[in-house]
């Protein structure tokens, strides 16, 4: 395997079967030039990027090697923990994200993630990886990394799973759930505890509800007598759930059936009682 283009000391481009491939490994291109043979023992990753290949090459040439190495370390760790390959595009998206985030943090800017509560619940494994990445970044760059950044990394990892929806759809779904939870808290005049079991169950339920709507799957029915009992016994919680249904329709064109209003009523009532 011969070098076609040197990107940095740890990354080169080769041409095989008419395709450009990016080959990465520590010191793989140290004191090397075009047409030099790549030491096989230094090769760690080889991949083809059908889309964004030029952008990734540009990133590898212009971004700090420390950030590239950090991104690759996180990706390798995530693939090991999740036991699934991640999309090649994460090499672009995560590297680009880390570069921007580290630059802002070094300049004293605050990194915020308003979806952090929902990310913790919806993407638990990915969030744990984000916390691991947070610790590694603090060691490598010598600056405090906020918990919010672990949430951002978790989203990048989640959307890179081959069976996941893309980042735009993931952010939209998570934002809707966040808005629903905030709506309930405001209507009930209640500070929702993010680490509570009832909050986690509510978020999970809302996620499944939105997925059912997106996939056009039927909802579980609720016995009419049961629904009538909820309306009478938990009037405040039911009124909140009903108004949430109106909000969902007006803001997101999401139609929550009456049975779903009933189930959300139960979640709201349990949350208030337990917390």
C-alpha positions as CSV (number, residue, x, y, z in Angstrom):
1,X,0.0,0.0,0.0
2,X,1.5,3.3,-1.2
3,X,0.9,6.8,-0.1
4,X,-1.1,9.0,-2.5
5,X,-1.4,12.0,-0.3
6,X,-0.1,12.9,3.2
7,X,-2.7,14.6,5.4
8,X,-0.7,14.7,8.6
9,X,1.7,12.4,10.5
10,X,-1.1,10.1,11.4
11,X,-3.2,10.0,8.3
12,X,-2.7,9.5,4.6
13,X,-4.8,8.9,1.4
14,X,-4.2,5.9,-0.7
15,X,-5.7,4.8,-4.0
16,X,-6.9,1.2,-4.4
17,X,-9.3,-0.2,-7.1
18,X,-9.9,3.3,-8.4
19,X,-11.1,4.5,-4.9
20,X,-9.5,6.9,-2.4
21,X,-9.2,5.5,1.1
22,X,-8.1,7.2,4.2
23,X,-5.6,5.2,6.3
24,X,-4.9,6.2,9.9
25,X,-2.4,5.2,12.5
26,X,0.1,6.8,14.9
27,X,3.1,8.2,13.0
28,X,2.0,6.4,9.8
29,X,3.3,9.3,7.7
30,X,6.2,10.5,9.7
31,X,8.9,11.6,7.3
32,X,7.0,10.0,4.5
33,X,6.1,11.3,1.0
34,X,3.9,10.4,-1.9
35,X,4.5,6.9,-3.2
36,X,6.3,5.8,0.0
37,X,5.2,2.4,1.3
38,X,3.0,2.5,4.4
39,X,4.3,0.3,7.3
40,X,1.5,-2.3,7.8
41,X,2.2,-2.5,11.6
42,X,1.1,1.2,12.0
43,X,-2.2,0.9,10.3
44,X,-5.1,1.2,12.7
45,X,-8.0,2.3,10.5
46,X,-8.9,2.2,6.8
47,X,-12.1,3.6,5.5
48,X,-13.8,4.9,2.4
49,X,-16.0,8.0,2.7
50,X,-18.3,8.3,-0.3
51,X,-19.6,11.6,1.0
52,X,-17.6,14.3,2.7
53,X,-14.2,12.7,1.8
54,X,-12.8,16.1,0.8
55,X,-14.1,17.8,4.0
56,X,-12.5,15.1,6.2
57,X,-9.2,15.4,4.3
58,X,-9.4,19.2,4.9
59,X,-10.1,18.6,8.6
60,X,-7.1,16.3,9.0
61,X,-4.9,18.9,7.4
62,X,-6.1,21.9,9.4
63,X,-7.2,20.7,12.8
64,X,-4.9,20.0,15.7
65,X,-3.6,16.4,15.8
66,X,-4.6,16.2,19.5
67,X,-8.3,16.9,18.6
68,X,-8.2,14.3,15.7
69,X,-6.7,11.7,18.1
70,X,-9.3,12.5,20.7
71,X,-12.1,12.1,18.3
72,X,-10.7,8.8,17.0
73,X,-10.2,7.6,20.6
74,X,-13.9,8.4,21.5
75,X,-15.1,6.7,18.3
76,X,-13.1,3.5,19.0
77,X,-14.2,3.4,22.6
78,X,-17.9,3.9,21.6
79,X,-17.7,1.1,19.0
80,X,-16.2,-1.2,21.7
81,X,-18.9,-0.4,24.3
82,X,-21.8,-0.5,21.9
83,X,-20.5,-3.5,20.0
84,X,-21.7,-1.9,16.7
85,X,-19.8,-0.2,13.9
86,X,-20.5,3.6,13.6
87,X,-21.1,5.4,10.4
88,X,-17.9,6.7,8.7
89,X,-19.5,10.2,8.8
90,X,-18.9,10.5,12.5
91,X,-15.2,10.9,11.8
92,X,-16.1,14.2,10.2
93,X,-19.0,15.3,12.5
94,X,-17.3,14.5,15.8
95,X,-13.9,15.9,14.8
96,X,-15.5,19.1,13.6
97,X,-17.6,19.4,16.7
98,X,-14.7,18.8,19.2
99,X,-12.6,21.3,17.4
100,X,-15.3,24.0,17.7
101,X,-16.2,23.0,21.3
102,X,-12.6,23.0,22.6
103,X,-11.8,26.3,20.9
104,X,-14.9,27.9,22.6
105,X,-14.1,26.4,26.0
106,X,-10.5,27.6,25.8
107,X,-11.7,31.1,25.0
108,X,-14.0,31.1,28.1
109,X,-17.3,30.6,26.4
110,X,-20.0,28.4,28.1
111,X,-21.2,25.3,26.3
112,X,-24.9,24.7,27.0
113,X,-27.2,21.8,26.0
114,X,-30.9,22.5,26.7
115,X,-31.7,18.9,25.8
116,X,-29.4,17.3,28.4
117,X,-32.2,16.0,30.6
118,X,-33.8,14.2,27.8
119,X,-30.5,12.9,26.4
120,X,-29.7,11.3,29.7
121,X,-32.9,9.3,29.6
122,X,-33.3,8.5,25.9
123,X,-29.6,7.7,25.1
124,X,-28.3,6.2,28.3
125,X,-25.4,4.2,26.9
126,X,-24.3,7.0,24.6
127,X,-24.4,9.4,27.5
128,X,-22.2,7.2,29.6
129,X,-19.7,7.2,26.7
130,X,-20.0,11.0,26.6
131,X,-19.1,11.1,30.3
132,X,-16.1,8.9,29.6
133,X,-15.1,11.2,26.8
134,X,-15.5,14.3,29.1
135,X,-12.9,12.8,31.5
136,X,-10.5,12.0,28.7
137,X,-10.8,15.5,27.2
138,X,-10.1,17.1,30.6
139,X,-6.9,15.0,30.9
140,X,-5.8,15.7,27.3
141,X,-6.6,19.4,27.1
142,X,-6.3,20.5,30.7
143,X,-9.5,22.4,30.9
144,X,-12.9,21.6,32.6
145,X,-15.4,20.1,30.3
146,X,-19.1,20.7,31.2
147,X,-21.6,17.9,31.5
148,X,-23.5,19.5,28.7
149,X,-20.7,18.6,26.3
150,X,-21.1,14.9,27.2
151,X,-24.7,15.3,26.0
152,X,-23.5,16.7,22.6
153,X,-21.1,13.8,22.2
154,X,-23.8,11.3,23.1
155,X,-26.0,12.7,20.2
156,X,-23.2,12.4,17.7
157,X,-22.6,8.8,18.7
158,X,-26.3,7.9,18.7
159,X,-26.9,9.3,15.2
160,X,-23.8,7.5,13.9
161,X,-25.3,4.1,14.8
162,X,-26.3,2.6,11.4
163,X,-29.9,1.9,12.4
164,X,-30.5,5.4,13.8
165,X,-32.2,8.4,12.3
166,X,-30.0,11.3,11.3
167,X,-28.9,14.2,13.5
168,X,-31.6,16.6,12.3
169,X,-34.4,14.2,13.0
170,X,-32.8,13.2,16.4
171,X,-32.5,16.8,17.5
172,X,-36.1,17.5,16.3
173,X,-37.5,14.5,18.3
174,X,-35.5,15.3,21.4
175,X,-36.5,19.0,21.2
176,X,-40.2,18.1,21.0
177,X,-39.9,15.8,24.0
178,X,-38.1,18.6,25.9
179,X,-40.8,21.1,25.0
180,X,-43.5,18.6,26.1
181,X,-41.8,18.1,29.5
182,X,-41.3,21.8,30.0
183,X,-45.0,22.4,29.0
184,X,-46.2,19.9,31.7
185,X,-43.9,21.4,34.3
186,X,-45.2,24.9,33.6
187,X,-48.8,23.9,33.5
188,X,-48.6,22.0,36.8
189,X,-46.5,24.7,38.4
190,X,-44.1,22.0,39.2
191,X,-40.3,21.7,39.1
192,X,-39.6,18.3,37.5
193,X,-36.7,16.5,39.0
194,X,-34.6,15.3,36.1
195,X,-33.1,12.3,38.0
196,X,-36.5,11.0,39.2
197,X,-37.9,7.7,38.0
198,X,-41.2,9.3,37.1
199,X,-39.4,11.8,34.9
200,X,-37.5,9.1,33.1
201,X,-40.7,7.1,32.6
202,X,-42.5,10.2,31.2
203,X,-39.7,11.0,28.8
204,X,-39.5,7.3,27.6
205,X,-43.3,7.2,27.1
206,X,-43.3,10.4,25.1
207,X,-40.5,9.1,22.9
208,X,-42.5,5.9,22.1
209,X,-45.6,8.0,21.4
210,X,-43.8,10.2,18.9
211,X,-42.1,7.2,17.3
212,X,-45.6,5.6,16.9
213,X,-46.9,8.7,15.2
214,X,-43.8,9.0,12.9
215,X,-44.1,5.3,12.0
216,X,-47.9,5.5,11.7
217,X,-48.4,2.7,14.2
218,X,-51.7,2.3,16.1
219,X,-51.8,3.4,19.8
220,X,-53.0,1.2,22.6
221,X,-56.6,1.8,23.4
222,X,-58.0,2.7,26.8
223,X,-61.2,1.5,28.3
224,X,-63.8,4.4,28.2
225,X,-64.7,3.8,31.9
226,X,-61.1,4.0,32.8
227,X,-60.7,7.3,30.9
228,X,-63.8,8.7,32.5
229,X,-62.4,7.8,36.0
230,X,-59.1,9.6,35.2
231,X,-61.0,12.7,34.0
232,X,-62.9,12.8,37.3
233,X,-60.3,11.6,39.8
234,X,-57.2,13.3,38.4
235,X,-58.8,16.4,37.0
236,X,-55.8,18.7,37.2
237,X,-53.4,16.1,35.6
238,X,-56.0,15.3,32.9
239,X,-56.5,18.9,32.1
240,X,-52.7,19.3,31.7
241,X,-52.5,16.3,29.4
242,X,-55.4,17.5,27.4
243,X,-53.8,21.0,26.9
244,X,-50.5,19.2,26.0
245,X,-52.5,17.5,23.2
246,X,-53.6,20.9,22.0
247,X,-50.1,22.2,22.2
248,X,-48.7,19.2,20.2
249,X,-51.2,19.8,17.5
250,X,-50.7,23.6,17.2
251,X,-46.9,23.6,17.5
252,X,-45.9,20.4,15.8
253,X,-49.0,19.1,14.0
254,X,-48.8,16.0,16.2
255,X,-52.2,14.4,16.9
256,X,-52.3,12.6,20.2
257,X,-55.4,10.3,20.5
258,X,-57.7,10.4,23.5
259,X,-56.3,7.2,24.9
260,X,-52.8,8.7,24.8
261,X,-54.0,11.7,26.7
262,X,-55.2,9.2,29.3
263,X,-51.8,7.5,29.6
264,X,-50.0,10.8,29.9
265,X,-52.4,11.8,32.6
266,X,-51.3,8.8,34.6
267,X,-47.6,9.7,34.2
268,X,-48.3,13.3,35.3
269,X,-50.2,12.2,38.3
270,X,-47.6,9.6,39.3
271,X,-44.8,12.2,38.9
272,X,-46.6,14.7,41.2
273,X,-47.4,12.1,43.8
274,X,-44.0,10.4,44.0
275,X,-41.8,13.5,43.8
